[in-house]
Amino acid sequence: MIDLTVDPKTRDKTVAYCREKGITLPTFAMMQDPQKVPGKIKDRLKQIGLWDVHPANLYRITWKNEPQDAGGLFGGINYRLLPSSLTGCRAPIVVVVGRWFPTGAHKVGATFGCLIPRLVTGQFDPRQTKAVWPSTGNYCRGGAYISALLACRAIAILPEGMSKERFEWLQRIAGEVIATPGSESNVKEIFDKCWELRKSGEDLQIFNQFDELGNPLWHYAVTGSTVEEILQPYLARGQRLAGFVAASGSAGTLGAGYYLKQQFPKAKLVVGEALQCPTLLQNGFGDHRIEGIGDKHVPWVHDCKETDFVVAVDDEIPIRLLRLFNEVQGRRALVAEGVPQELVSELDFLGISGIGNLVASIKFAKYNELTDQDLVVTIATDSMQLYGSRLQELTAERGAYTEADAQRDLQLAGSLSIDYVKELAYYDRKKIHNLKYFTWIEQQGRDVQELNDQWYDHDRYWQGTFNQVEKIEELIEDFNDRVGLL
């Protein structure tokens, strides 16, 4: 359970601070349905950019932003329905698009879910406490941004091997940026840095996406209900939800899958990971190039008992499809193959991890022999907006992208198979859950009783956490009433 104990003294000081800074907070209801956002906030949003450091942009933490970089308000859900001409499988694949969140990635929502409960209860003092955001990429960007909107100091931690776009932007937003050794797979080095900071004596709080229950809670409440809304017209036509697919990563986005399994009990939750670091599939390790899905451990916030499939993706496939989807010769080849020109022209809505999720979705659909009556839903966490330098690096490494390259990559896309797909039995899931012990009990000092509760007292633990949304909503509304600006 998330600690919602109120410290009235600090809360009241924070209320005064937010009143002074002009800060109010969106409720979960507003993030689900931004038509509920107050009119005075909408008037401000008409004047500011999607990434601007302005507290009104807290109200743009939603999947329903207008797809424009400045002055946009709210509209329909940002998603794409991918046809078989692109995917090579019969089942339509729905991709929910994170490009139109502030910072260009949905992780900003997860950081809101982690920080805001502490802010509105008075457990976090934005006037003097630093917020530490350890991450393999977008989460620390989202945390640094939320901190800037709330006028508090932040420390962003991420591996040195991440794309230069991330570092360049963070240097402008975060008070301090720490680059740890390695890349996607080097999560322990991030945890080690957190322990070093804890021992420094500084006034700080660490919001670790891998063990903060506010991470999956936000996705359960907001992403899950958003996907359910997307599905309604398809369900009315007799189609059904076959599965929700998301990379392991911090396991936060899987929260949407837990929600969907509550609503659609026959749907499957599918977890993707890199074949080069097959932690869930083979209890393995390694390095990979699918940016945004840190691994070598099972996140504390991963409900393993609700996980139905694991799909490992060879990282060479997303890297090659990245070029196919974005290079001129690749797009020409896709159009010639019958993929609609309108879709081809906007395939940059898929970042590297989004392509990885797409590949995992295709493999899941083929493994289960899904038909055109089945729907598979996945997430594009971010877009090519954050990976332009990767295309330049691939050109330097492999040469200019030619028509022959495009034809080879088309064949690759069309030949995706069902290898490295595992349907989990009861004890497969328990084996994955048990891996948490080595990271979280031995290394990070978590309580073994809580680990057991996650498995043996499953419903009370997980649903008890997700049912806290209503209480957090009440705390946000009370906080806004005290600030008095709405």
Protein Blocks (a to p, Z undefined) as FASTA:
>chain_A
ZZfbdcfklmmmmmmmmmmnopacddfklmmmmmlpcfklmmmmmmpcfklccfklmmmg
cfkbccdfehpacdddddddddfklnopabdcddddfklgghhiaklmmmmmmmmmmmmn
opacfklpccddddfbjmmmmmmmmmmmnopacdddddfkbcfklmmmmmmmmmbdcdde
hjfklmmlmmmmmmmmmmnopacddddfklpmklmmmmmmmmmmmmmmmmmmmmmnopac
fbdcddfklommmmmmmmmmmmmmmbccdddddfklcfklnopacddfbehiaghiacfk
lcfklpmbdcdddfklmmmmmmmmmmmklmmmmmmnopafklmmmmmmpcfklmmmmmmm
mmmmmmnopafkbccddddfbafklmmmmmmmmmmmnopadfklmmmmmmmmmmccfehi
acddfklmmmmmmmmmmmmmmmnopafklmmmmmmmmmmmmmmmmmmmmmmmmmmmmmmm
mnopZZ
